[in-house]
């Protein structure tokens, strides 16, 4: 996979904290190579208070063509973009950035598209379904938009910060994407149940919802990558639910990211 790399290779770092669970360094590097592009994705662990320093260095580095952005930087990284896609601008959040011709950054948010594709690839029926989404942060906002765009009948969003969830509902209603409301994390009565919070990254994290309330007919998805079957998904599988994990989402997003990064 690395035989094509040289001093002329183009760099696409992925920034986050923690970063040890990131899968894109392998998968995106492989995807770029399959397209004949001499590029490599490298992981950078960037604490919140060091983002400005790192962004200044990456912006000044002539062989950095793009940046992948993961938690907790999705909102803050938007502020470094001179231009952005409509969906990124709506929420003020990005998951990927590429150079503009003048050297500034253009951002987009691909998490929602990738998440929905991963769920559908693993058997979820999105159209006309009732969905519960736990988490209204950067990834959750994009996922909410994509679920509504894919045809869910109604989406209930829960967040530990109610104001963040109600703000998301207002944002989507303002652009004509309704069918969303704020509610509890109780999954009773839903067809689809999704976790878009960081809960599950660490071993001692609480579950994002009460798994005793799940039923076998539900499809359960989790954004957490690098962990395979998370505690949430393990509990769902024991009950008999079909599931998709964050690695499936990361796999689904590789071609989307490559399309974005290689666009001129």
C-alpha positions as CSV (number, residue, x, y, z in Angstrom):
1,X,0.0,0.0,0.0
2,X,2.9,2.4,0.7
3,X,5.1,1.5,-2.3
4,X,4.0,4.6,-4.3
5,X,4.9,7.1,-1.5
6,X,7.8,9.4,-1.9
7,X,9.0,12.9,-1.0
8,X,6.5,14.1,-3.6
9,X,3.6,12.5,-1.8
10,X,0.7,14.8,-0.8
11,X,-0.5,14.8,2.8
12,X,-4.0,14.7,4.2
13,X,-3.8,14.6,8.0
14,X,-6.7,13.6,10.2
15,X,-7.0,15.7,13.3
16,X,-8.7,14.6,16.5
17,X,-8.4,13.8,20.2
18,X,-8.3,10.9,20.8
19,X,-7.0,9.8,17.4
20,X,-5.8,6.3,18.1
21,X,-9.1,4.7,17.0
22,X,-9.1,6.4,13.5
23,X,-9.3,4.1,10.6
24,X,-9.0,6.6,7.8
25,X,-5.2,6.6,7.7
26,X,-5.3,3.1,6.3
27,X,-8.5,3.2,4.3
28,X,-8.2,6.7,2.7
29,X,-4.5,6.1,1.8
30,X,-5.6,2.9,0.1
31,X,-8.5,4.6,-1.7
32,X,-6.2,7.4,-3.0
33,X,-3.7,4.9,-4.2
34,X,-6.4,2.9,-6.0
35,X,-7.1,6.1,-7.9
36,X,-3.5,6.6,-8.8
37,X,-3.0,9.5,-6.4
38,X,0.3,9.9,-4.6
39,X,-1.1,10.8,-1.2
40,X,-1.2,9.6,2.4
41,X,-3.5,10.2,5.3
42,X,-1.7,10.5,8.6
43,X,-3.1,10.7,12.2
44,X,-2.5,13.8,14.3
45,X,-3.6,13.9,17.9
46,X,-4.6,17.6,18.5
47,X,-5.9,18.7,21.9
48,X,-8.6,21.4,21.8
49,X,-6.2,24.2,23.0
50,X,-3.7,23.4,20.3
51,X,-6.0,23.5,17.3
52,X,-4.9,27.0,16.3
53,X,-1.2,26.2,16.4
54,X,-1.7,23.0,14.4
55,X,-3.9,24.7,11.8
56,X,-1.4,27.4,11.3
57,X,1.3,24.8,10.7
58,X,-0.8,22.8,8.3
59,X,-1.9,25.9,6.4
60,X,1.8,26.9,6.0
61,X,2.8,23.4,4.8
62,X,3.0,23.3,1.0
63,X,2.3,19.6,0.6
64,X,-0.8,19.5,2.8
65,X,-3.7,19.3,0.3
66,X,-6.5,18.5,2.7
67,X,-7.5,17.8,6.3
68,X,-10.0,15.2,7.8
69,X,-11.6,16.5,11.0
70,X,-12.9,14.3,13.8
71,X,-14.1,14.9,17.4
72,X,-13.8,17.3,19.1
73,X,-12.8,19.8,16.3
74,X,-15.7,19.6,13.8
75,X,-17.2,22.9,14.9
76,X,-14.0,24.8,15.6
77,X,-12.4,23.8,12.3
78,X,-15.3,25.4,10.4
79,X,-13.9,28.7,11.5
80,X,-10.7,28.1,9.5
81,X,-12.7,27.7,6.2
82,X,-12.9,30.6,3.9
83,X,-15.6,28.8,1.9
84,X,-17.9,25.8,2.6
85,X,-20.7,23.7,1.2
86,X,-24.3,24.7,2.0
87,X,-24.7,21.8,4.5
88,X,-21.5,22.7,6.3
89,X,-22.5,26.3,6.4
90,X,-25.9,25.5,7.8
91,X,-24.5,24.0,11.0
92,X,-21.1,25.7,11.1
93,X,-19.3,22.3,11.1
94,X,-16.9,20.4,8.9
95,X,-15.6,16.8,8.6
96,X,-13.2,17.4,5.7
97,X,-11.3,20.4,4.2
98,X,-9.4,20.9,0.9
99,X,-7.3,23.8,-0.5
100,X,-8.9,26.5,-2.6
101,X,-6.8,27.7,-5.5
102,X,-5.7,30.7,-3.4
103,X,-4.4,28.4,-0.6
104,X,-7.4,29.0,1.8
105,X,-9.6,26.1,3.0
106,X,-13.0,24.9,1.7
107,X,-15.0,22.7,4.0
108,X,-17.7,20.1,3.8
109,X,-19.6,17.8,6.1
110,X,-19.8,14.2,4.9
111,X,-20.7,12.4,8.1
112,X,-24.4,12.3,7.5
113,X,-24.2,10.9,4.0
114,X,-21.7,8.3,5.1
115,X,-23.8,7.3,8.2
116,X,-27.0,6.8,6.2
117,X,-25.2,4.8,3.5
118,X,-23.6,2.5,6.1
119,X,-27.0,1.9,7.8
120,X,-28.7,1.1,4.4
121,X,-25.8,-1.1,3.3
122,X,-26.4,-3.2,6.4
123,X,-30.2,-3.5,6.1
124,X,-31.8,-0.4,7.6
125,X,-35.0,0.8,5.9
126,X,-34.8,4.6,6.2
127,X,-37.9,5.7,4.2
128,X,-41.1,6.1,6.2
129,X,-39.4,5.0,9.4
130,X,-39.5,6.5,12.9
131,X,-36.0,7.2,14.1
132,X,-34.4,8.2,17.4
133,X,-31.0,10.0,17.2
134,X,-29.0,10.5,20.4
135,X,-26.6,13.4,20.0
136,X,-27.0,16.7,18.3
137,X,-23.3,17.7,18.0
138,X,-21.4,18.1,14.7
139,X,-21.9,14.5,13.5
140,X,-25.4,14.3,14.9
141,X,-26.5,17.5,13.1
142,X,-25.2,16.1,9.8
143,X,-26.8,12.7,10.4
144,X,-30.2,14.3,11.2
145,X,-30.1,16.3,8.0
146,X,-29.2,13.2,6.0
147,X,-31.8,11.0,7.6
148,X,-34.6,13.5,6.9
149,X,-33.3,13.9,3.3
150,X,-33.4,10.1,2.9
151,X,-37.1,10.0,3.9
152,X,-37.6,9.2,7.5
153,X,-41.2,9.8,8.6
154,X,-40.2,11.4,11.8
155,X,-37.0,12.0,13.7
156,X,-36.7,12.5,17.4
157,X,-33.4,14.0,18.6
158,X,-32.1,13.7,22.2
159,X,-29.0,15.5,23.5
160,X,-27.7,16.0,27.0
161,X,-27.9,19.7,26.2
162,X,-31.6,20.3,25.3
163,X,-30.8,23.7,23.8
164,X,-28.5,22.1,21.2
165,X,-31.2,19.7,20.1
166,X,-33.9,22.4,19.8
167,X,-31.4,24.6,17.9
168,X,-30.9,21.8,15.5
169,X,-34.7,21.4,15.0
170,X,-35.0,25.2,14.3
171,X,-32.1,25.1,11.8
172,X,-33.6,22.3,9.8
173,X,-37.1,23.7,9.9
174,X,-35.7,27.0,8.6
175,X,-34.4,25.3,5.5
176,X,-37.6,23.4,4.9
177,X,-36.5,20.1,6.3
178,X,-39.1,19.4,9.0
179,X,-40.3,16.2,10.7
180,X,-38.0,16.6,13.6
181,X,-38.6,17.2,17.3
182,X,-36.7,17.0,20.6
183,X,-37.4,14.1,23.0
184,X,-36.0,11.7,25.5
185,X,-33.5,8.9,24.8
186,X,-36.3,6.3,25.3
187,X,-36.2,4.1,22.1
188,X,-39.6,2.6,22.7
189,X,-41.7,2.6,19.5
190,X,-38.9,3.5,17.1
191,X,-37.8,1.6,14.0
192,X,-34.3,3.0,14.0
193,X,-32.1,3.9,17.0
194,X,-28.8,5.7,16.4
195,X,-26.0,6.9,18.7
196,X,-24.2,10.0,17.5
197,X,-22.4,10.8,20.8
198,X,-18.8,9.9,21.9
199,X,-20.2,7.6,24.5
200,X,-18.5,4.3,23.8
201,X,-15.0,5.6,23.0
202,X,-13.8,4.8,26.5
203,X,-14.4,1.5,28.5
204,X,-16.0,3.2,31.4
205,X,-18.4,5.3,29.4
206,X,-22.1,4.9,30.2
207,X,-24.5,3.7,27.5
208,X,-26.2,6.4,25.5
209,X,-29.6,4.9,26.2
210,X,-31.3,2.2,28.2
211,X,-30.8,-1.0,26.1
212,X,-33.4,-2.9,28.1
213,X,-36.0,-0.8,26.1
214,X,-34.8,-2.1,22.7
215,X,-36.8,-4.7,20.8
216,X,-35.6,-7.2,18.2
217,X,-37.4,-5.3,15.3
218,X,-35.2,-2.2,15.8
219,X,-32.2,-1.4,13.7
220,X,-29.4,0.1,15.9
221,X,-26.5,2.1,14.5
222,X,-23.4,3.7,16.3
223,X,-21.0,6.3,15.0
224,X,-18.1,5.1,17.3
225,X,-15.3,3.7,15.0
226,X,-12.2,1.7,15.9
227,X,-14.1,-0.4,18.5
228,X,-15.9,-2.8,16.3
229,X,-19.0,-3.9,18.3
230,X,-19.5,-1.2,20.9
231,X,-21.3,-2.0,24.2
232,X,-24.5,-0.4,22.7
233,X,-24.3,-2.6,19.7
234,X,-23.4,-5.7,21.7
235,X,-26.5,-5.2,23.8
236,X,-28.6,-4.6,20.7
237,X,-27.3,-7.8,19.0
238,X,-28.1,-9.9,22.1
239,X,-31.7,-8.7,21.9
240,X,-31.8,-9.6,18.2
241,X,-31.4,-6.2,16.5
242,X,-29.6,-5.7,13.2
243,X,-26.8,-3.2,13.6
244,X,-24.1,-1.1,11.9
245,X,-21.0,0.3,13.6
246,X,-18.7,3.3,13.1
247,X,-16.2,1.3,11.1
248,X,-19.0,0.7,8.5
249,X,-19.5,4.5,8.4
250,X,-15.8,5.1,8.0
251,X,-15.7,2.6,5.2
252,X,-18.7,4.2,3.5
253,X,-17.2,7.7,3.6
254,X,-13.8,6.8,1.9
255,X,-15.0,7.3,-1.7
256,X,-17.0,10.4,-0.7
257,X,-13.8,11.9,0.9
258,X,-11.7,11.0,-2.1
259,X,-14.2,12.6,-4.5
260,X,-14.1,15.8,-2.4
261,X,-10.3,15.9,-1.9
262,X,-9.4,15.2,-5.5
263,X,-12.0,17.7,-6.9
264,X,-10.3,20.7,-8.6
